[in-house]
């Protein structure tokens, strides 16, 4: 990381999904990195006493392996600023930050802190949001708690823990359900919280890069019977990635849904900017994550945009290669977003 910014990872997930196990592993595994962990709830049971050094009255605790642990006493902003300041002064040494949110916290405001607060943005780079899902209790938690569904919608990567405790059919059903809510996050089954470090850090989930990875099965299924992309406002009678031999998948009509818009026509830049600006104003609180790689009229380069809630950023990407098929591809993940309104509005922005 030549930028000098401190990479930050947000770790969220269902209660009992193994976040503490994952954190302990991250803090104790000998990967040669010094990590600062910021916890929303700092309980004695969370971090083993044998790796704790120092007086627990302190908000920031140095661990014996050189890592740092701290609690959010006031708000995340001031905690991040204080950590960065101590690091600049040489009082603390750490390479990256992991923020563990409480079991039912909404990661949205945490992510927004990295974009909205100048002081934080000058010191940190948000790398990704990781969501741990407990395979045993997931279906119930997703049915009953919108916070759990939001955590899935926000994820850049989903770890399914305790997968060995449920059968393959149940895992398959869960995986389908999660894919509907969030087709852009790769899913990975893990044994409790045991995840190789390489799959946790430097995932570049918030990078404005020209790759828009959407599960290919989701895209293939979205292609039957739709002009551009997939539109989910009719319930699940034609949901992507679902086939009639899985009747049990049709039960869930989750409020967190995703849809993809694609077109080979170019966008009119002014119209698109107006349209996206207006939907973000209206639906911003319900828009969890969205990203697109766009073909703009008059631009030789791809235009990349992404956002969290009302915060949207865009950038010029690489040039379209000679012979490359120019197409726009966007994915929107949100709560009860009116897919048809987005489809029609985006279609009207095409040249």
Secondary structure, DSSP 4 states (H G I P E B T S, - for coil): -TT-PEEEEEEEE-TTSSHHHHHHHHHHS-SS--EEEEESS--TTTS-GGGB-S-TTSSEEEBTTS-EEEE-SS-HHHHHHHHHHHHHTTS---SEEEEEPPTT--HHHHHHHHHH-HHHHHHEEEEEEEEEEETTTHHHHHHH-HHHHHHHHH-SEEEEESGGGS-HHHHHHHHHHHHHH-TTSEEEEEBTTB--GGGTS---TT---S-----HHHHHHHHTT-SSS---TTTTTT-TT--TT-GGGGG---SEEEEEEEESSPB-HHHHHHHHHHHHHHHGGGEEEEEEEE-BTT-SEEEEEEEETTEEEEEEEEEPPTTPPP-EEEEEEEES--HHHHHHHHHHTB-
